Amino acid sequence: MCGLQGNDREHLNDLSGVRRVEVDLVAGRVNVDYDADVIALAEVKAALEGAGYGVKGC
């Protein structure tokens, strides 16, 4: 993963329960701060994978 495009980041931020999305282009990582009582990790992963990004280390 080399970075989220603007629309992808906005889509994640729009998900109920997602508090913050941080993108580290140099490291090729995305950190998502979310409320597990509102949204499941599987839903966050599905949103990333649906945007065409690989998910690992979760």
C-alpha positions as CSV (number, residue, x, y, z in Angstrom):
1,M,0.0,0.0,0.0
2,C,1.6,3.3,-1.0
3,G,-1.1,5.7,0.4
4,L,-4.7,6.4,0.4
5,Q,-6.1,8.8,-2.2
6,G,-8.2,11.7,-0.9
7,N,-11.6,10.0,-1.7
8,D,-10.5,6.8,0.0
9,R,-9.5,8.6,3.1
10,E,-12.7,10.6,3.2
11,H,-14.7,7.4,2.7
12,L,-13.0,5.9,5.8
13,N,-13.5,9.1,7.8
14,D,-17.2,9.0,6.9
15,L,-17.7,5.5,8.4
16,S,-19.5,5.6,11.6
17,G,-17.1,4.9,14.5
18,V,-13.9,5.9,12.6
19,R,-12.3,8.7,14.6
20,R,-9.2,9.4,12.6
21,V,-7.2,8.1,9.6
22,E,-3.5,8.8,9.5
23,V,-1.5,8.0,6.4
24,D,2.3,7.5,6.4
25,L,3.3,7.6,2.7
26,V,7.0,6.9,3.4
27,A,6.3,3.7,5.4
28,G,3.3,2.7,3.3
29,R,1.0,2.5,6.3
30,V,-2.4,3.7,7.3
31,N,-3.4,3.9,11.0
32,V,-7.1,4.0,11.7
33,D,-8.4,5.0,15.1
34,Y,-11.9,3.7,15.6
35,D,-14.5,2.9,18.2
36,A,-14.9,-0.9,18.4
37,D,-18.3,-0.4,20.0
38,V,-19.5,1.2,16.9
39,I,-17.6,-0.4,14.0
40,A,-15.9,-3.8,13.9
41,L,-12.3,-4.2,12.7
42,A,-13.6,-6.5,9.9
43,E,-15.6,-3.5,8.6
44,V,-12.6,-1.3,8.6
45,K,-10.5,-4.0,6.8
46,A,-13.3,-4.5,4.3
47,A,-13.4,-0.7,3.5
48,L,-9.7,-0.7,2.9
49,E,-9.7,-3.8,0.8
50,G,-12.7,-2.5,-1.1
51,A,-10.7,0.6,-2.0
52,G,-8.0,-1.8,-3.4
53,Y,-5.5,-1.7,-0.5
54,G,-3.9,-4.7,1.2
55,V,-4.4,-5.2,4.9
56,K,-1.9,-6.9,7.1
57,G,-0.7,-6.8,10.7
58,C,-4.0,-6.2,12.3
